Amino acid sequence: MMSLPRALALSFSQLGDPAILKVLGKSLMITLAIFLVLGWAASFGFEAFFVWAGMEGGGGAGALLAILATLIGAWLLFRFVALFVLQFFAEDVVRAVETRHYPQEAGNARSLALREEMANGIKSTTRAVLANIIALPFAALLLVTGIGTAILFWAVNAFLLGRELQDMVWLRHRQDETEIAPLGQGRRFVLGGAIAGLLMVPFLNLLAPVLGAASATHMVHRGRGGIA
């Protein structure tokens, strides 16, 4: 099986591929557009609140609060939104990696219907939101440790991300629903942990979802074929 560092190195080396660049551009624009729309909606919400509270002159404060809310929301929700958006372009990333490195597998892949992609995206996003909500009370208790809260959220999202990234590739090649996933829990956790870490780093977090999909493609195909 391919190691994660090798998979990441191959993924970084293919970032200049036109197909990958196209996905990066589309997914980033849509992700940013979602947060801009949310910020625009928040500005109306704060303005309505100030009017309701009898503070008609609070328009400037409402705009500032909307900007702050958008920035905080982007920091907290970027991982969920970016991966949800990537679900619709993941096939392009996977296909680009397969075409270059696994041409035979590329010919055997099936395309997921839009309805199936939407269902997978909604399920993974719902799973991620619920898991993080369940983790919140424990995270609050760990605040006194200084670092425990961050480690907890990293671990929860590493577990979730590993599964999501594997499924982006595996569902296109699975023969039937009884087929066992090619990556064990340990390898999925390592993959998800690496990408969860990248999502915390400014600028690298913009590349993390695509790097995750590309790395998962290498690891899944090497895992299915038993290739090192």
Steps between C-alpha positions, in 0.01 A plus 500: 500500500614854426607712796327831568818711447547342156132558412520864611822553304339366182192715564707817545690424181174485302356831621606658171286257299240709308218272619607546864540877460151519351351318800696723740368811331138385487487361853668805653273745317185314606622461860585870526169593332312300764669693780440832323129418470492403867671829589252695288211322672657565841522873426124510437443297815701737719337803337155356570603435860614860550173629351303267729704623796430862407860568391444615141842666494681171553552424131878538523515278806281244321736488203800458733326223693409329172864508388617361834231230492601403147868477593425291808260283299763449230753396763259257669312368197754511217575129534132403467418733213818435300461122517129519420582704189785267408257206494369636168848532346675208671447282195710743293787482751481123526481461123804726448708293744377171354569611143861578584581220745230231469366502141351152524302594812382819329336291230318285754356785707133587501368856511280585796164654419442855625233369739748252648769768531252732671388224738861411586584866557201558726568182699867579554430863594221399740725234655779753546274767655338253740835351606640845574188599694529184711867584563420856619430418870821298525688778321371750756626281785842481334535879470690506829776288344577768243552256213256217572210665316698541178624140518148369555356683199798396290449133594125510433549660160792272413271200545224659291728633226675169448171330425373781276818514293512123459137489386559772238718245320375162614132552417596546133669158494307292754360186335215456749397614846657195666852588384729589791652848499863495380635717782482387860396738777861572589598609149180701462573678828856584394377634165219698662732629772748636248232682302330625818837645600541671161151649536624686808788667313419829320533478121578129511141448612393619154689209343424241769172357360649441153822359647288269715300369204817445294684327788198280570501394133858377528443325832174333396634363172825381655297348783260321263787366294728424791771717337763671713 
